[in-house]
Amino acid sequence: MKAVEIKPDIFWVGAVDWNNRDFHGYSIKKGTTYNAYLVRDEKTVLFDTVRQGFKGDLLHHLRQLIEPEKIDYIVVNHVELDHSGCLPELIELIKPEKIFCSPMGKKVLLEHFHRPDWPLEVVKTGDQIELGRRTVRFIETRMLHWPDSMFSYIPEEKLLISSDAFGQHWATSQRFDDEVDQAELLAHSAKYYANILLLYSPLVEKLLAQVQADGLEIEMIAPDHGLIWRRNPSAILEAYQRWSSQQARSKAVIIYDSMWHSTEKMAKAVLSGLQDEGIKEISLLHARKNHRSDIMTEVLEAGAVILGSATLNNNIMPAMADVLTYMKGLRPKNKIGAAFGSFGWSGEAVKHLNGYLEEMGVELVGEGVRIKNVPTHETLADCVELGHSIARALNGTAGR
């Protein structure tokens, strides 16, 4: 591939990882990119590097534009190893005058690489450096999604280099938002937000408010993963506003695992009850047949989360425990929910599912439905009625 000019004398020089399918527990079915950017000016700057194993791609792109030894500065917006994996080798080659990082960035760089001899220079929010015709202004974005994270903003180009915000895990031969299908782009962006940034939604809200208050003009957003937003950066800013406020739609997600299909029958009966009351957007997700990260994406804008499990060893099914442990860590808000499940002789699953929902701050609709052994048409009526109750509650709370 070739380096891509995204603004005059500003280039994408990163790497495309076509084969990666897992990102620390997040399923990336279409790979990812590790974006790095080069600005040529009186001072030439490299923004971030790439994951270990992709140094050759980065150097190939750089050498199309400049001999790496002539790069003056490196900016480390984020120390996570998908962006700094080959940083030591690049520093050895480039021998930069300065390496700019946030206060926490310096701490994390030293803890990762143990190189106090590197020319690290700390920058804070509002600090800026002069490159010649351009300046770079820094904005700390702590815990989005690491303590060291920061943005780099080039006001002359109205360009925001946004580190791990506003990205997607999606390997493509295209580099820009207007070169791909918009629905798929937003779907990848939603999955990225649901699985990486949802936990930090209050901080995202504050950051977006700060950007608005500062009157930051943004014509292009260049994230560290996925496509660059050049045609319509407002689309992703508006989506982040919506996702960070965790606005709920009139949507229900039923997540379940079944041993001998009894709980599955209950799940379908709950779905039927939801439909009876006019809920049109419903996802029925088997916990063993859908990846936790895809389930979490469906949960992102759902107003109702409904959990079902057979009882196994006085507890819930293992796949449900996996999904719910993951979900609890991401702290979804503004949800209502309920639980159901079948059992043979003890029947604790519903109690445990309710416990997970309560720990996540989900407002329970009823105590849940338990059915012993195989449900009948008559006993499934309780599941249909549970669907009715959830739908009525959802219609009263969606968008709150």
C-alpha positions as CSV (number, residue, x, y, z in Angstrom):
1,M,0.0,0.0,0.0
2,K,0.9,3.6,-0.3
3,A,1.1,6.5,2.1
4,V,-2.1,8.6,1.7
5,E,-2.2,12.4,1.8
6,I,-5.1,13.4,4.0
7,K,-4.3,17.2,4.0
8,P,-1.5,19.1,2.3
9,D,1.8,17.6,3.5
10,I,-0.1,15.5,6.1
11,F,-0.1,11.7,5.5
12,W,-1.5,8.5,6.8
13,V,1.5,6.2,7.1
14,G,0.0,3.4,9.3
15,A,-0.6,-0.3,8.7
16,V,-3.6,-2.5,7.9
17,D,-4.0,-5.7,9.8
18,W,-6.2,-7.8,7.6
19,N,-6.0,-11.0,9.7
20,N,-6.5,-10.0,13.4
21,R,-9.8,-11.4,14.7
22,D,-9.5,-10.7,18.4
23,F,-8.7,-7.5,20.3
24,H,-8.4,-8.4,24.0
25,G,-11.8,-10.2,24.0
26,Y,-13.5,-8.1,21.4
27,S,-14.3,-9.9,18.2
28,I,-13.0,-8.0,15.1
29,K,-14.4,-10.0,12.2
30,K,-12.9,-7.7,9.6
31,G,-9.5,-6.9,11.0
32,T,-8.2,-3.5,12.0
33,T,-5.8,-0.7,11.2
34,Y,-3.0,0.9,13.2
35,N,-3.1,4.5,12.0
36,A,0.0,6.7,12.2
37,Y,0.3,10.2,10.7
38,L,3.2,12.2,9.4
39,V,3.2,16.0,9.1
40,R,5.9,17.6,6.9
41,D,6.7,21.2,7.9
42,E,9.8,23.1,9.0
43,K,9.7,20.5,11.8
44,T,8.5,17.0,10.7
45,V,6.4,15.0,13.1
46,L,5.3,11.4,13.4
47,F,2.1,10.9,15.4
48,D,2.2,7.4,17.0
49,T,3.6,4.2,15.6
50,V,2.2,0.8,15.0
51,R,1.8,-2.6,16.6
52,Q,4.9,-4.9,16.8
53,G,5.2,-6.9,13.6
54,F,4.0,-4.0,11.4
55,K,7.2,-1.9,11.6
56,G,8.0,-2.8,7.9
57,D,4.6,-1.3,6.7
58,L,5.2,1.9,8.6
59,L,8.8,2.3,7.4
60,H,7.7,1.5,3.8
61,H,5.1,4.4,4.0
62,L,7.5,6.8,5.7
63,R,10.3,6.2,3.1
64,Q,7.9,7.1,0.3
65,L,7.9,10.6,1.9
66,I,11.1,11.1,3.9
67,E,14.1,9.4,5.2
68,P,13.0,8.4,8.7
69,E,16.3,9.9,10.2
70,K,15.0,13.3,9.1
71,I,11.9,13.2,11.3
72,D,12.3,15.8,14.1
73,Y,9.6,14.9,16.6
74,I,7.5,11.9,17.6
75,V,4.2,12.5,19.4
76,V,2.9,9.6,21.5
77,N,-0.9,10.2,21.9
78,H,-1.4,6.8,23.4
79,V,1.1,4.2,24.8
80,E,-1.0,1.1,24.3
81,L,1.1,-1.4,22.4
82,D,-1.0,-1.4,19.2
83,H,0.3,2.2,18.8
84,S,3.7,1.9,20.5
85,G,4.8,-1.7,19.9
86,C,7.6,-0.7,17.5
87,L,8.3,2.7,19.2
88,P,11.7,1.7,20.6
89,E,12.9,0.6,17.2
90,L,11.6,3.8,15.6
91,I,13.3,5.9,18.2
92,E,16.6,4.1,17.7
93,L,16.3,4.7,13.9
94,I,15.0,8.3,14.0
95,K,16.8,9.6,17.0
96,P,14.1,12.4,17.4
97,E,14.9,15.7,19.0
98,K,11.9,15.3,21.3
99,I,9.1,12.8,22.1
100,F,6.0,14.6,23.2
101,C,3.6,12.8,25.6
102,S,1.1,13.6,28.3
103,P,2.1,13.6,32.0
104,M,0.7,10.2,32.4
105,G,2.2,9.2,29.1
106,K,5.7,9.8,30.4
107,K,5.0,7.6,33.4
108,V,3.5,4.8,31.3
109,L,6.3,5.0,28.7
110,L,8.9,4.6,31.4
111,E,6.9,1.7,33.0
112,H,6.6,0.0,29.6
113,F,10.0,0.5,28.0
114,H,12.3,1.5,30.9
115,R,14.2,4.1,28.9
116,P,14.8,7.2,31.0
117,D,17.3,8.3,28.4
118,W,14.6,9.0,25.8
119,P,14.1,12.8,25.1
120,L,10.6,12.8,26.6
121,E,8.8,16.2,26.9
122,V,5.6,16.4,28.8
123,V,2.7,18.5,27.3
124,K,-0.6,19.3,29.0
125,T,-4.0,20.5,27.8
126,G,-3.5,23.8,26.0
127,D,0.2,23.4,25.4
128,Q,1.2,23.7,21.8
129,I,4.3,23.3,19.6
130,E,5.3,25.3,16.5
131,L,6.1,23.3,13.4
132,G,6.5,26.2,11.0
133,R,3.4,26.9,9.0
134,R,1.4,24.8,11.5
135,T,1.0,24.4,15.2
136,V,0.0,21.3,17.2
137,R,-2.2,21.9,20.3
138,F,-2.6,19.1,22.8
139,I,-5.7,18.0,24.7
140,E,-5.4,15.5,27.5
141,T,-8.2,12.8,27.3
142,R,-7.4,10.8,30.5
143,M,-9.2,7.4,30.6
144,L,-10.3,7.6,27.0
145,H,-9.4,4.9,27.3
146,W,-6.1,4.8,29.2
147,P,-4.7,7.4,31.7
148,D,-2.1,8.6,29.2
149,S,-4.4,9.3,26.3
150,M,-4.4,12.6,24.5
151,F,-5.5,14.3,21.3
152,S,-3.4,16.4,18.9
153,Y,-5.2,19.2,17.1
154,I,-3.8,21.2,14.2
155,P,-5.9,24.4,14.1
156,E,-4.5,25.6,10.7
157,E,-5.9,22.4,9.1
158,K,-8.9,22.0,11.5
159,L,-7.6,18.5,11.9
160,L,-8.1,16.4,15.1
161,I,-5.8,13.4,15.5
162,S,-8.0,11.6,18.0
163,S,-6.0,8.6,19.2
164,D,-8.4,5.8,20.3
165,A,-11.6,7.9,20.0
166,F,-13.9,8.0,17.0
167,G,-12.4,4.9,15.4
168,Q,-13.4,1.5,14.2
169,H,-11.8,-1.9,14.0
170,W,-12.1,-2.4,10.3
171,A,-9.4,-3.3,7.8
172,T,-10.1,-1.8,4.4
173,S,-8.1,-0.6,1.3
174,Q,-9.9,2.7,1.7
175,R,-8.8,5.4,4.1
176,F,-11.8,7.8,4.2
177,D,-15.4,7.7,5.5
178,D,-16.8,8.8,2.1
179,E,-15.2,5.8,0.4
180,V,-17.2,3.1,2.3
181,D,-20.8,2.2,3.0
182,Q,-22.1,4.6,5.6
183,A,-24.3,2.1,7.5
184,E,-21.4,-0.4,7.8
185,L,-19.1,2.4,9.0
186,L,-21.5,3.5,11.7
187,A,-22.1,-0.1,12.7
188,H,-18.3,-0.7,13.2
189,S,-18.1,2.6,15.1
190,A,-21.0,1.6,17.4
191,K,-19.3,-1.7,18.1
192,Y,-16.1,0.1,18.9
193,Y,-17.8,2.5,21.3
194,A,-19.9,-0.2,23.0
195,N,-16.9,-2.4,23.7
196,I,-14.1,0.1,24.4
197,L,-15.5,3.5,25.4
198,L,-18.9,2.8,27.0
199,L,-17.4,2.5,30.5
200,Y,-16.0,6.0,30.1
201,S,-19.2,7.7,28.8
202,P,-19.3,10.4,31.5
203,L,-15.7,11.4,30.4
204,V,-16.8,11.4,26.7
205,E,-19.7,13.7,27.5
206,K,-17.3,16.1,29.3
207,L,-14.8,16.0,26.5
208,L,-17.5,16.8,23.9
209,A,-18.8,19.7,26.0
210,Q,-15.2,21.0,26.3
211,V,-14.7,20.8,22.6
212,Q,-17.9,22.8,22.0
213,A,-17.1,25.3,24.7
214,D,-13.6,25.9,23.3
215,G,-15.1,26.4,19.8
216,L,-12.8,23.9,18.3
217,E,-13.3,23.8,14.5
218,I,-13.1,20.3,13.3
219,E,-13.0,19.6,9.5
220,M,-11.4,16.2,9.7
221,I,-11.0,13.5,12.4
222,A,-8.1,11.1,12.1
223,P,-8.4,8.3,14.6
224,D,-5.8,5.6,15.4
225,H,-8.1,2.8,14.1
226,G,-10.2,2.6,11.0
227,L,-11.4,5.2,8.6
228,I,-10.6,8.9,8.6
229,W,-13.7,11.2,8.9
230,R,-13.2,13.8,6.1
231,R,-16.7,14.2,4.5
232,N,-18.9,14.3,7.6
233,P,-17.0,14.3,11.0
234,S,-20.2,15.7,12.6
235,A,-21.8,12.2,12.0
236,I,-19.4,10.5,14.5
237,L,-19.5,13.5,16.9
238,E,-23.3,13.3,17.0
239,A,-23.2,9.6,17.4
240,Y,-20.7,9.9,20.4
241,Q,-23.0,12.5,21.9
242,R,-25.9,10.0,21.7
243,W,-23.9,7.0,22.9
244,S,-22.2,8.8,25.7
245,S,-25.5,10.1,27.1
246,Q,-26.7,6.4,26.8
247,Q,-30.0,7.4,25.4
248,A,-32.2,4.3,25.2
249,R,-34.4,3.4,22.3
250,S,-37.6,1.3,22.2
251,K,-35.5,-1.7,21.7
252,A,-35.3,-5.0,23.6
253,V,-32.4,-7.4,23.7
254,I,-33.0,-11.0,24.9
255,I,-29.8,-12.8,25.9
256,Y,-30.1,-16.5,26.9
257,D,-28.5,-19.9,27.1
258,S,-30.5,-23.1,27.1
259,M,-29.6,-26.7,28.0
260,W,-32.3,-28.7,26.3
261,H,-34.3,-25.9,24.6
262,S,-36.7,-25.2,27.5
263,T,-35.2,-21.8,28.2
264,E,-35.1,-21.1,24.5
265,K,-38.8,-21.7,24.3
266,M,-39.2,-19.2,27.2
267,A,-37.1,-16.7,25.3
268,K,-39.3,-16.9,22.2
269,A,-42.4,-16.5,24.4
270,V,-41.0,-13.4,25.9
271,L,-40.3,-12.1,22.4
272,S,-43.9,-12.8,21.4
273,G,-45.1,-10.8,24.4
274,L,-42.9,-7.8,23.4
275,Q,-44.3,-8.0,19.9
276,D,-47.9,-8.1,21.2
277,E,-47.3,-4.7,22.8
278,G,-45.8,-3.1,19.7
279,I,-42.1,-3.4,20.3
280,K,-40.6,-3.8,16.8
281,E,-36.9,-3.8,17.5
282,I,-36.0,-7.0,19.3
283,S,-32.7,-9.0,19.2
284,L,-32.8,-12.7,20.4
285,L,-29.2,-13.7,21.1
286,H,-28.0,-17.1,22.2
287,A,-25.0,-16.5,24.4
288,R,-23.0,-19.4,23.0
289,K,-23.7,-18.5,19.3
290,N,-23.1,-14.8,19.5
291,H,-19.8,-13.2,20.6
292,R,-19.9,-11.2,23.8
293,S,-18.7,-8.0,21.9
294,D,-21.6,-8.4,19.3
295,I,-24.0,-8.8,22.1
296,M,-22.7,-5.7,23.8
297,T,-23.2,-3.8,20.6
298,E,-26.8,-4.7,20.5
299,V,-27.1,-3.6,24.2
300,L,-25.6,-0.2,23.5
301,E,-28.9,1.6,22.6
302,A,-31.4,-0.9,23.9
303,G,-33.9,0.2,26.5
304,A,-34.5,-3.3,27.8
305,V,-32.1,-6.1,28.6
306,I,-33.8,-9.5,29.3
307,L,-31.7,-12.4,30.5
308,G,-32.5,-16.1,30.4
309,S,-30.6,-19.2,31.6
310,A,-31.1,-22.8,32.6
311,T,-29.8,-23.6,36.0
312,L,-26.5,-25.5,36.0
313,N,-24.8,-26.5,39.2
314,N,-27.0,-24.1,41.2
315,N,-25.9,-21.3,39.0
316,I,-26.2,-19.9,35.5
317,M,-24.8,-21.3,32.3
318,P,-21.1,-20.6,31.7
319,A,-21.7,-18.6,28.5
320,M,-24.1,-16.3,30.3
321,A,-21.6,-15.7,33.1
322,D,-19.0,-14.8,30.5
323,V,-21.4,-12.3,28.8
324,L,-22.6,-10.8,32.0
325,T,-19.1,-10.4,33.6
326,Y,-18.1,-8.6,30.4
327,M,-21.2,-6.4,30.3
328,K,-21.0,-5.5,34.0
329,G,-17.5,-4.2,33.4
330,L,-18.7,-1.8,30.7
331,R,-21.5,-0.4,33.0
332,P,-24.4,0.2,30.6
333,K,-26.9,2.7,32.0
334,N,-30.6,3.6,31.5
335,K,-31.9,0.1,31.1
336,I,-34.8,-1.9,32.4
337,G,-34.6,-5.6,32.5
338,A,-35.9,-9.0,33.7
339,A,-34.9,-12.6,34.0
340,F,-36.3,-16.0,33.2
341,G,-35.1,-19.6,33.2
342,S,-35.9,-23.3,33.3
343,F,-34.6,-25.7,35.9
344,G,-34.7,-29.4,36.8
345,W,-34.6,-29.4,40.6
346,S,-33.0,-26.4,42.3
347,G,-33.7,-23.3,40.0
348,E,-31.3,-20.6,41.2
349,A,-30.5,-19.1,37.8
350,V,-33.2,-16.4,37.8
351,K,-32.0,-15.2,41.2
352,H,-28.4,-15.0,39.9
353,L,-29.5,-13.2,36.8
354,N,-31.5,-10.7,38.8
355,G,-28.4,-10.2,40.9
356,Y,-26.3,-9.2,37.8
357,L,-29.0,-6.8,36.6
358,E,-29.2,-5.2,40.0
359,E,-25.4,-4.8,40.2
360,M,-25.5,-3.0,36.9
361,G,-28.2,-0.6,38.1
362,V,-30.9,-2.1,35.8
363,E,-34.4,-1.4,36.9
364,L,-36.1,-4.8,37.3
365,V,-39.5,-5.5,35.9
366,G,-41.0,-8.1,38.2
367,E,-39.2,-10.9,39.9
368,G,-38.7,-13.0,36.8
369,V,-40.2,-16.3,35.6
370,R,-39.1,-19.8,36.5
371,I,-40.4,-22.9,34.8
372,K,-39.6,-26.5,36.0
373,N,-38.5,-28.9,33.3
374,V,-40.2,-28.5,29.9
375,P,-42.6,-25.6,29.6
376,T,-46.2,-26.1,28.4
377,H,-48.4,-23.8,26.4
378,E,-50.0,-22.8,29.7
379,T,-46.8,-22.1,31.6
380,L,-45.3,-20.2,28.6
381,A,-48.2,-17.7,29.1
382,D,-46.2,-16.3,32.1
383,C,-43.3,-15.6,29.7
384,V,-45.6,-13.9,27.3
385,E,-47.0,-11.8,30.1
386,L,-43.4,-10.9,31.2
387,G,-42.9,-9.6,27.6
388,H,-46.1,-7.5,28.0
389,S,-44.9,-6.0,31.2
390,I,-41.4,-5.2,29.9
391,A,-42.9,-3.6,26.8
392,R,-45.2,-1.4,28.8
393,A,-42.3,-0.3,31.0
394,L,-40.1,0.2,28.0
395,N,-42.7,2.4,26.3
396,G,-42.7,4.5,29.4
397,T,-38.9,4.8,29.8
398,A,-37.3,4.7,26.3
399,G,-35.5,7.9,25.6
400,R,-35.4,8.9,29.3
